[in-house]
Amino acid sequence: MRIRGSRVAVVGGSIAGCATAVALARAGCEVAVFERSRGGLRDRGAGITLPASLYGELLDAGYLGPDMRVLRRPELIWLTRAGRSAEGRVVGRQPYPSIMASWALVWRGLRSQVPDRLYHEGATVTDVQQRDDGVGLWIDGRPAGTYAAVVGADGYRSTVRPIVAPEATVRYAGYGLWRGDYPADRGMDGPQSPLLDDFVAVGFRGGHAVFYRIPDAGPGGLRQNWALYSSVPYDLYPAGAAAPIPRGQVTETAAAHLDGLISRELPPLWADAVRRTERHELSVNPMYDTTVSRYAKGSLLLAGDAGAIARPHTGAGAVKALQDAWALERACQEHETWAQALAVFDTTRRGAGNALTELGKHLGRMRVEDSPDWSALTPADFESWLHANTHGWQSAYDPA
């Protein structure tokens, strides 16, 4: 079946879904996007980091807007708690040229390229079936048409992944990611670390916390963004199972656990930076791993976290989704039929996605599960540890 003029459905309207919709529209397809949530994506405030080496390429490819506000940082400064020091001790500096961005601003830039009439909110895809005449789609239990191809861009709970890669299992890594962000001028009248404007990681036994500022998704201003990797007691998760706790649903008990953790493990000024976060601004995400045997099967394909899932240590979440879309665009423009394009897309993205999953596992072992005794690290120890973390690379995309 020829690509140009095809009707294609995209399941999921997040960054991966909007980016693949843009890619397919450029290839001459008629695209419809189905997003299960209703208005919940526009104001997400979480920060994301993009490798500086890829930023220009994604900008030139049109997946990032030239007017989108970002911050640039050249390195990641590693600290640890040190006696009575309010700020902690600098253990080492990791060359890590990065672009700090707002998830919401990246999504809005992509969403603006998808016409409103093609973006359907509150539409939960409940079934997908490959047939001789195409792919049948069911929304909220009702038939919703037949498409030449369907993209699963619906995240870690993907409806499409079990059909494309039925052996793939989403495995809990045994720890989670506490997150928060708030207006950067909150608490400015109190003591703060002069490094708060930098890209900083604070290491401790059993985890670490990362701090950086991002542009506010509103007009002007900055937000303080932080993320803390550590174990999460099962009884803090909903129903005692490792599942995301979204903003606004973190309980007082969970918030009290977090406060005890940062009191024990972070230098006082960095613990205070976390405490400025109001409870409704907190979230918790379990760390998952998934590799897949294929990224395409028949007329179905995967993008973003519907494919391989990599832990955020890799800094690859949004970037991987954008690269999936870019690879799909190139494959569709270079080949006339779906069979040809999806074979190339599968070969290109399966290896890249699974490699990031394995890198995320490795970084998780080094930085959380088997983290060093930070209080005892010398500069030479840090350099050895860093090289073992990254195999001499600055990031998942940048050989040193």
N, C-alpha and C positions, 0 to 999 in steps of 0.2 A: 504494500500500500504506500502511495506517495505521501510525503510529509506536507508539502505546500497545499494549503486548503483544507487540511485535516481538522476535525473537531477533537480537542484534547481537554481532558479534565485534570485539574490539579487539586489533590486532596490536602488541605492545609493552607492557610493563608498567612503564615508567619514569614520570616525572612526567606527561608528556603522556598516556600510556596510562591511568594511574590517574585522572587528572582527567577525561578524556572518559568513562571508565566511570562515575564519579560523576554526571556530567552526564546520561548516558543513563538511568541508574537513576532519577534524579529525573523523567525524562520518561516513566517507566512501561515501560521496556524491560527485557528479560531479557538480561543482559550476561555475556559470557565474555571473559576477558583471557588472552592467550597471550604469555608472556615467554620469550625464547630462553635467557637465563642462568638459573642455578640458585643462588639465595641471594647473588648478588653485588651487589645494590643496597642492601641495608639499611645497610651500614656505610661507604658512600662519605662521605668527609669534606670534600670540596671546598666552598668558600664560594661563595655567590651573592649578588648585590645586587639589591634590589627598589626601584623608585622609591617614595619615601615617599607620593607623591600617589595611588598605586594600592593601597597596602598595605591601607588601610581598606576599599576597595571589595572587594578579594579576600577580606578577612576576613569582611565582611558577607555575601558570596556563598557562604561556606562552603568555599572552596578553600584557605584557610589557617586553621589552628587557633588559637583565642584563647589557648591555653596554650603555644603554641610559643615558645621562647626566641629573641629576636632582639636585635641591637644597633642603635642609631640614630646616624648621623653626619650633620652638617649640610653638610659641604663636602669637596671633594677638594683636598688640598694638593699642589702640584706642586713638585718639587725637581730639582736637577741636581748633578752632581759639581762640586766647586769646590776646586781646588788640594789643599792638605793637610787641608782640613776633613773630619773624620770623618763628619759628618752630611750635608754638602752644603749648598747654598744654596737657600732658598725663592724660587722664581721667581714664583709667583702662587697665588691661591686661587680655586677654581671653586665657586660655590654649587651644591651637588649633594645635596639632602636624600635620604638613602638608608637602607634597612633592610638590615643585614647578617645573613644567615641561613645555616644549614647545609643543603646539598642533601639530606642524609640525613634531616633533620628534616622538611623540606617533603614529601619522598617518603613518609616514614612516616605523616604525618598524612593524606595521601590514601589510602595503601594500607590504613589502618585502616578506611576507609569501603567497601572492596571485600571482601565475604565471602571467606574462604579457599577455599570450594568453587568459587568462580567465577574464581579466580586460578591459572593453570596455569604453573608454572615448568618450565624445561627443555623447552619446547614451541616448536620452530622452525617457523614457517610457511614452507613451501617453494613454495606456489602458491596463487593466488587467481584465480577465474574467474567472471565475470558470466554468468548464465544467465537464461532466462525465468522460472524459479521462484525466483530469488534469487542469492546469491553463494556459490559453492562454495569451501571452504577445505581445503587439504591441509597436514598437519603431519607433518614428518619423512617426507615422500613418501607419506603415506597419507591417504585421504579422511577429513575430520573434520567433515562436516555442511554443511548449507546455512543461510545466514543472510539476514535481510531487508536487512541493511546490514553493511558491514565498515569499520572505521576503521583507517587506517594511521597508527600512532603509534610506528613502529619506527626512528626516527632517520635519520641521513644516508644509511645503506645500505638504505633502505626497499624492501621487496618490493612495496608497493602503489603507490608513486609512479610507476614506469614505466607502469602501467596508466592511472592518472588523468591524468598529464601526461607522455606518452612523450618529449616534446622536451626535458624538463628534464635538465640536465647538472650534475653536481657538479664544480665547478672549484676547483683548488688555487690559493690566493692568493699562494703563493710564500714564505710565512713561517709560523711556528708559535707556539704558546703553551706555554711551559714552566710547570708548576704544581707546587705543593707545599703541604703544611700539616702542622702538628705541634703538640703541646701548648704553649700560650703560656708556660708556666713553664720550658720548656727553655732553658737558658743564661741564666737570670735573674741568676746570680752574676757574669756578665761585663758589659762595657760595652754599653749599648743606647741607641738614640735615644729621647728623650722623646716623639717623635711616633709611636712604634710603635703606640700605642693609637688613633691617628687613622686616617683614610682618606687614604692617601698614594700619589702616583704619582711615579716617578723617571724623567725623560726623558733620552734619549741619542740620538745619531745612529743611525738604523736601528731604533729601538724604544723601549720603555719598560717599566717594571715597576710593578705595583700591589700595595699591601700593606694588609690590613685584618684585624681579628680577627673570629671568629665563635663562636657558642656550640658547645661540644663536643656531638657526637651522643650521648655517654654522659651519665651523671648529673652535672650541674654542670660547671664549668670552661670554659676558652676554648681555642681553637686559633688559632695564627698562620697566616693564609692569605696566599699571595702568587701572583702570576701575572706572567710576563715574556714580552712579545712581541718576537720577533727572528727572523732567518733561522735555518733549521735545515739544515745540510749534508745532502744526499740520502743520503750513506752512513751517516748515523745512523738513518735510518728503516729499518724491517724490509724486507728485500729491495730496498733502494734506492728504494722508492716511498713517496710521501707518505701515510702511514697512521698512525693513533693508536698511541702507545706507552703502554699502561696502566701503572698503579702496579704495581711489582714487576718490571717488564720493562725498565726503563731500564738500559742497559749501563754499565760502568765508563768506556768511551770517551765515551759521551754525557754522563755526569756530569762528566768531565774537561773536555769542551767547555764545558759550562755554567759550571764554575768559572772557566775562563779568561775567559769573556764577562763575568761579574759582576766579576771582578778589574779588568778594563779599564774598565768602563762605570759601575759603581755606586759611590757613596761607601762607604768602608770599613764603617761601621756597618750599612748596608743590604745589602752583600755578605755580611756575617756573618749577618744575619737569614736569608738564603737558605741559607747553609752549614749552619745548624742542622738543615736538612731531611735526614733519612737517605735513602739511595738508594731504598729500597723505598717511600718516600713521594712520590717524583717521578713525573711523567707528562709526556707531550708530545702535544699535539693540533695537527695541521695546521689552518690556517684555510681554510675552504671557503666558496664562494658558490653559491647556487642560487636562481633565480626559477622560478616555475611559472605555467603558463597557466590553471590551474584548481585549486581546492581540493576539488572534488567532480565526479564523473562517474558517472552512473547511480546505483548504490547504494553507491559507494565514496567515501570522503572521507579527507582528510589532516589531521594535527594535529602540532604541534611541529615538530621538524626533519625529519619526513617530508615536510613542505610546503616552504616557502621556508626557506633557511638563511641566517642573519645572523651575521656575526662578533661575538664577545663584546664588542667595543668598545661596542656598543649597549646593553649591560646588559639584553638582551631575551630571553635563552634561556628560562629558566623562566617568565618573565612571559608571553612569547608563547604558550607551551604552555597556561598557565592561561587566558589570554584566548581561545584557540581553544575550550577546553572550555566556558567561560562563554557564548561566542557560540553554540555548538552547543546548549547547554541552552535558551537563550532561543528559538532558532529552532524547536526541537522542541516547546516549550511553547506557542508562538504559532501553530503550524500543525499540521494533522491528518495530512498525508501526508508521506512521505519526499521526494517530488519537490518539494513546496513548501518544506520546511525546508532541504533541501540547496541549493536555488537561492539562498536568502537567506544561508545560511552561506558559500557560495562567493563571493558578491558582497562580503560583509563582510570575510572573512579574506584573500582573495587580494590585494586592494589593500594591506591592512595588512602582510601578510607580505613582499610584494615591496618595499614602501617601506623596511622595516627592512633588507633585503638591500642596497639601494642606499645607505642611510645607513652600514651597516657598511663598504662599499667606500670611501666618502668618508672615514670616520674612519681607516681603514687607511692611506689615502694620506697623510693629514695627520700621523698619529702614528707610522707605521712606514716606509712606502715613500718618503715625501718629508718626513721629520721635520725640524724646524728645528735650527739650531746652538744648542743649549740654553745653552752656556756664554756666548753673546753676547746672550741675550735680556734686555731690560729689562722692567720692569713694563708699560710701554706696549706693547712688542712682544708680551708674553704676552697682554694683553687682545685685541689684534688677531688673534693666532693663535687664541685660544679662540673668538672670535666667528666666525671662518672655519670652525672645526671644527664648531660646533653651530648655526650660523645664528642665534645669539642664544638658543638653548634651553639649559635646564639639563641635560636628558637627552632621550632619544628620546620621552619622554612628557610633559615638563614645559616648556612655553614660559616663558621668563624674564619 
